[in-house]
Amino acid sequence: MPDPVSFSLDGRVALVTGASRGIGAAIAEAFASAGARTFGASRTGSALSGVEGLACDVADAASIKAALARIDGSGGRLDVLVNAAGISLPKPPRADAPAELARFRDTLAVDLVGPYATILAALPLLARSGRASIVNVTSINSTRGFPDNPGYVAAKAGLAGLTRALAVDLAPSGIRVNALAPGYVATAMTARSFADPDLHAERSRHTALGRWGVPEDMTGAAVFLASDASAYVTGQEIFVDGGWTIRGLVAMREGTR
């Protein structure tokens, strides 16, 4: 069995994007509690107590470069990178092709191009670690079709593929690359369906464990992937979804057959 200390992040430096709220904030806080010096990047630059806030827009290459320069100047290395920043845009009021294409491009810029740009900018720092870990936050959308948001589904599927590709490319540098795929988690992004009684119940019914997740449900897997406990794990996508993706037939609504 692995030594329990292998789950420790003592002495490591971590960067979590999208760290001002939701899953990113929970992961950043968990890393700090596990002993890592943790930088939390977001467009606002705000972060929870114990996490060092960085203003960074992952859709802006110059902003990414500036954030990594600050980390470089404060210690000169990076051991863990978590790409948790993401957006899910509503359907445009004008449902024409140009508006929909703009939504698609804007989503991919943050949810797919953003993580890749961040990884590329961070590579010099990660290479100095000797045991670096990259964790990309994908979604159950990476393997399932969901309605009315093709950009988000395409971005998450692409990020899962990028994870596998980079796991191969970066292995010679001692950098592991994995993905964490949440199910339905109560965050600002899912607030509308969480607050809708019918949608809330429908999501709960489809989840084998019978409930929505909370951001803190993601932290155990994130710490595992960041630590030496997963030293022989790379190129994997770990689903933390309460059993959403393994569910076949689900119970009908009460009163129906």
C-alpha positions as a Python dict, from the first residue, in 0.01 Angstrom:
ca = {
    (1, 'M'): (0, 0, 0),
    (2, 'P'): (120, 355, -65),
    (3, 'D'): (272, 546, 221),
    (4, 'P'): (6, 793, 345),
    (5, 'V'): (267, 1072, 327),
    (6, 'S'): (264, 1031, -51),
    (7, 'F'): (-62, 1226, -57),
    (8, 'S'): (112, 1526, 98),
    (9, 'L'): (186, 1834, -111),
    (10, 'D'): (436, 1977, 137),
    (11, 'G'): (697, 2194, -30),
    (12, 'R'): (525, 2202, -368),
    (13, 'V'): (414, 2502, -568),
    (14, 'A'): (74, 2482, -736),
    (15, 'L'): (-124, 2700, -972),
    (16, 'V'): (-500, 2659, -1004),
    (17, 'T'): (-687, 2859, -1268),
    (18, 'G'): (-1051, 2951, -1214),
    (19, 'A'): (-976, 2964, -842),
    (20, 'S'): (-1208, 3245, -734),
    (21, 'R'): (-1513, 3019, -698),
    (22, 'G'): (-1661, 2675, -748),
    (23, 'I'): (-1446, 2372, -821),
    (24, 'G'): (-1130, 2576, -879),
    (25, 'A'): (-1162, 2747, -541),
    (26, 'A'): (-1221, 2417, -362),
    (27, 'I'): (-917, 2256, -526),
    (28, 'A'): (-694, 2554, -448),
    (29, 'E'): (-802, 2550, -85),
    (30, 'A'): (-743, 2173, -62),
    (31, 'F'): (-393, 2208, -208),
    (32, 'A'): (-307, 2477, 45),
    (33, 'S'): (-438, 2255, 325),
    (34, 'A'): (-225, 1966, 191),
    (35, 'G'): (88, 2179, 225),
    (36, 'A'): (137, 2337, -117),
    (37, 'R'): (217, 2699, -176),
    (38, 'T'): (-86, 2765, -392),
    (39, 'F'): (-150, 3038, -644),
    (40, 'G'): (-511, 3089, -745),
    (41, 'A'): (-562, 3255, -1083),
    (42, 'S'): (-886, 3421, -1191),
    (43, 'R'): (-994, 3722, -1389),
    (44, 'T'): (-1067, 3911, -1066),
    (45, 'G'): (-751, 3799, -890),
    (46, 'S'): (-950, 3708, -578),
    (47, 'A'): (-880, 3390, -384),
    (48, 'L'): (-968, 3218, -60),
    (49, 'S'): (-763, 3259, 257),
    (50, 'G'): (-434, 3073, 235),
    (51, 'V'): (-425, 3097, -145),
    (52, 'E'): (-222, 3364, -325),
    (53, 'G'): (-448, 3539, -574),
    (54, 'L'): (-332, 3614, -929),
    (55, 'A'): (-522, 3818, -1186),
    (56, 'C'): (-522, 3614, -1506),
    (57, 'D'): (-749, 3578, -1808),
    (58, 'V'): (-674, 3242, -1971),
    (59, 'A'): (-812, 3371, -2302),
    (60, 'D'): (-534, 3635, -2309),
    (61, 'A'): (-178, 3513, -2377),
    (62, 'A'): (-22, 3827, -2228),
    (63, 'S'): (-220, 3781, -1906),
    (64, 'I'): (-108, 3419, -1877),
    (65, 'K'): (254, 3519, -1935),
    (66, 'A'): (237, 3785, -1663),
    (67, 'A'): (89, 3541, -1410),
    (68, 'L'): (359, 3281, -1478),
    (69, 'A'): (628, 3549, -1455),
    (70, 'R'): (508, 3633, -1104),
    (71, 'I'): (532, 3266, -1002),
    (72, 'D'): (878, 3244, -1160),
    (73, 'G'): (992, 3551, -970),
    (74, 'S'): (870, 3414, -639),
    (75, 'G'): (1038, 3076, -648),
    (76, 'G'): (1140, 2974, -995),
    (77, 'R'): (944, 2653, -1031),
    (78, 'L'): (597, 2503, -1054),
    (79, 'D'): (507, 2149, -947),
    (80, 'V'): (132, 2134, -1010),
    (81, 'L'): (-92, 2306, -1264),
    (82, 'V'): (-470, 2266, -1251),
    (83, 'N'): (-669, 2405, -1542),
    (84, 'A'): (-1008, 2462, -1382),
    (85, 'A'): (-1109, 2789, -1549),
    (86, 'G'): (-1408, 2748, -1776),
    (87, 'I'): (-1724, 2910, -1909),
    (88, 'S'): (-2061, 2789, -2032),
    (89, 'L'): (-2235, 3055, -2238),
    (90, 'P'): (-2613, 3078, -2284),
    (91, 'K'): (-2772, 3057, -2625),
    (92, 'P'): (-2760, 3401, -2793),
    (93, 'P'): (-3087, 3598, -2819),
    (94, 'R'): (-3047, 3594, -3196),
    (95, 'A'): (-3023, 3229, -3286),
    (96, 'D'): (-2851, 3289, -3620),
    (97, 'A'): (-2535, 3126, -3747),
    (98, 'P'): (-2296, 3419, -3682),
    (99, 'A'): (-2411, 3456, -3321),
    (100, 'E'): (-2389, 3082, -3256),
    (101, 'L'): (-2045, 3061, -3415),
    (102, 'A'): (-1927, 3348, -3194),
    (103, 'R'): (-2050, 3161, -2884),
    (104, 'F'): (-1872, 2848, -3003),
    (105, 'R'): (-1543, 3032, -3058),
    (106, 'D'): (-1562, 3220, -2728),
    (107, 'T'): (-1623, 2895, -2539),
    (108, 'L'): (-1331, 2715, -2700),
    (109, 'A'): (-1104, 3015, -2638),
    (110, 'V'): (-1146, 2975, -2263),
    (111, 'D'): (-1224, 2605, -2219),
    (112, 'L'): (-978, 2448, -2464),
    (113, 'V'): (-730, 2698, -2607),
    (114, 'G'): (-690, 2860, -2263),
    (115, 'P'): (-567, 2543, -2088),
    (116, 'Y'): (-327, 2465, -2372),
    (117, 'A'): (-190, 2820, -2371),
    (118, 'T'): (-145, 2801, -1994),
    (119, 'I'): (35, 2468, -2019),
    (120, 'L'): (271, 2598, -2289),
    (121, 'A'): (352, 2908, -2084),
    (122, 'A'): (409, 2699, -1771),
    (123, 'L'): (630, 2431, -1927),
    (124, 'P'): (965, 2592, -1842),
    (125, 'L'): (864, 2610, -1474),
    (126, 'L'): (709, 2262, -1470),
    (127, 'A'): (1021, 2112, -1627),
    (128, 'R'): (1226, 2231, -1330),
    (129, 'S'): (1013, 2032, -1088),
    (130, 'G'): (1124, 1681, -1181),
    (131, 'R'): (785, 1541, -1073),
    (132, 'A'): (531, 1784, -1212),
    (133, 'S'): (162, 1710, -1253),
    (134, 'I'): (-94, 1879, -1479),
    (135, 'V'): (-463, 1827, -1407),
    (136, 'N'): (-719, 1940, -1664),
    (137, 'V'): (-1077, 1975, -1539),
    (138, 'T'): (-1303, 1828, -1806),
    (139, 'S'): (-1664, 1715, -1755),
    (140, 'I'): (-1904, 1429, -1812),
    (141, 'N'): (-1965, 1625, -2134),
    (142, 'S'): (-1629, 1495, -2260),
    (143, 'T'): (-1789, 1159, -2337),
    (144, 'R'): (-2163, 1237, -2347),
    (145, 'G'): (-2378, 1448, -2577),
    (146, 'F'): (-2574, 1725, -2406),
    (147, 'P'): (-2821, 1961, -2576),
    (148, 'D'): (-2794, 2330, -2666),
    (149, 'N'): (-2426, 2388, -2590),
    (150, 'P'): (-2210, 2230, -2862),
    (151, 'G'): (-1912, 2453, -2786),
    (152, 'Y'): (-1890, 2336, -2426),
    (153, 'V'): (-1924, 1970, -2521),
    (154, 'A'): (-1666, 2006, -2798),
    (155, 'A'): (-1424, 2191, -2569),
    (156, 'K'): (-1441, 1932, -2293),
    (157, 'A'): (-1404, 1642, -2538),
    (158, 'G'): (-1107, 1826, -2691),
    (159, 'L'): (-952, 1884, -2349),
    (160, 'A'): (-975, 1513, -2274),
    (161, 'G'): (-799, 1440, -2602),
    (162, 'L'): (-539, 1707, -2532),
    (163, 'T'): (-475, 1542, -2194),
    (164, 'R'): (-391, 1211, -2361),
    (165, 'A'): (-175, 1375, -2628),
    (166, 'L'): (27, 1579, -2380),
    (167, 'A'): (68, 1283, -2146),
    (168, 'V'): (266, 1119, -2426),
    (169, 'D'): (455, 1432, -2530),
    (170, 'L'): (555, 1543, -2181),
    (171, 'A'): (637, 1207, -2024),
    (172, 'P'): (1006, 1231, -2123),
    (173, 'S'): (1022, 1555, -1922),
    (174, 'G'): (882, 1385, -1613),
    (175, 'I'): (551, 1572, -1639),
    (176, 'R'): (232, 1375, -1584),
    (177, 'V'): (-95, 1492, -1742),
    (178, 'N'): (-437, 1373, -1629),
    (179, 'A'): (-795, 1495, -1629),
    (180, 'L'): (-1062, 1520, -1362),
    (181, 'A'): (-1418, 1497, -1497),
    (182, 'P'): (-1689, 1629, -1262),
    (183, 'G'): (-2053, 1533, -1289),
    (184, 'Y'): (-2333, 1770, -1190),
    (185, 'V'): (-2184, 1991, -920),
    (186, 'A'): (-2360, 2281, -750),
    (187, 'T'): (-2168, 2587, -872),
    (188, 'A'): (-2251, 2923, -1027),
    (189, 'M'): (-2232, 2757, -1369),
    (190, 'T'): (-2508, 2510, -1282),
    (191, 'A'): (-2716, 2746, -1065),
    (192, 'R'): (-3012, 2763, -1303),
    (193, 'S'): (-3070, 2387, -1323),
    (194, 'F'): (-2986, 2342, -954),
    (195, 'A'): (-3258, 2591, -860),
    (196, 'D'): (-3520, 2441, -1095),
    (197, 'P'): (-3708, 2170, -900),
    (198, 'D'): (-3770, 1949, -1205),
    (199, 'L'): (-3418, 1978, -1344),
    (200, 'H'): (-3265, 1934, -1001),
    (201, 'A'): (-3461, 1614, -945),
    (202, 'E'): (-3387, 1486, -1294),
    (203, 'R'): (-3010, 1528, -1246),
    (204, 'S'): (-3028, 1365, -904),
    (205, 'R'): (-3222, 1069, -1042),
    (206, 'H'): (-2968, 1005, -1316),
    (207, 'T'): (-2680, 1013, -1066),
    (208, 'A'): (-2629, 668, -915),
    (209, 'L'): (-2557, 815, -570),
    (210, 'G'): (-2881, 1011, -591),
    (211, 'R'): (-2749, 1361, -529),
    (212, 'W'): (-2568, 1654, -684),
    (213, 'G'): (-2202, 1696, -608),
    (214, 'V'): (-2045, 1987, -423),
    (215, 'P'): (-1707, 2140, -515),
    (216, 'E'): (-1540, 1971, -219),
    (217, 'D'): (-1627, 1630, -370),
    (218, 'M'): (-1361, 1702, -634),
    (219, 'T'): (-1073, 1771, -399),
    (220, 'G'): (-974, 1416, -306),
    (221, 'A'): (-916, 1315, -667),
    (222, 'A'): (-736, 1644, -735),
    (223, 'V'): (-493, 1596, -444),
    (224, 'F'): (-436, 1236, -556),
    (225, 'L'): (-349, 1344, -910),
    (226, 'A'): (-122, 1622, -785),
    (227, 'S'): (69, 1408, -537),
    (228, 'D'): (316, 1120, -545),
    (229, 'A'): (26, 885, -472),
    (230, 'S'): (-43, 896, -848),
    (231, 'A'): (323, 885, -955),
    (232, 'Y'): (251, 606, -1208),
    (233, 'V'): (-71, 759, -1344),
    (234, 'T'): (-73, 966, -1661),
    (235, 'G'): (-303, 1018, -1957),
    (236, 'Q'): (-614, 923, -1757),
    (237, 'E'): (-951, 1092, -1715),
    (238, 'I'): (-1098, 1025, -1371),
    (239, 'F'): (-1474, 1071, -1347),
    (240, 'V'): (-1594, 1211, -1015),
    (241, 'D'): (-1960, 1213, -1106),
    (242, 'G'): (-2153, 1017, -845),
    (243, 'G'): (-2205, 745, -1101),
    (244, 'W'): (-2362, 958, -1375),
    (245, 'T'): (-2169, 808, -1664),
    (246, 'I'): (-2221, 444, -1559),
    (247, 'R'): (-2597, 477, -1521),
    (248, 'G'): (-2815, 297, -1772),
    (249, 'L'): (-3192, 299, -1721),
    (250, 'V'): (-3310, 545, -1460),
    (251, 'A'): (-3626, 547, -1254),
    (252, 'M'): (-3927, 711, -1416),
    (253, 'R'): (-4095, 1008, -1258),
    (254, 'E'): (-4339, 914, -986),
    (255, 'G'): (-4681, 842, -1131),
    (256, 'T'): (-4556, 738, -1476),
    (257, 'R'): (-4484, 399, -1630),
}
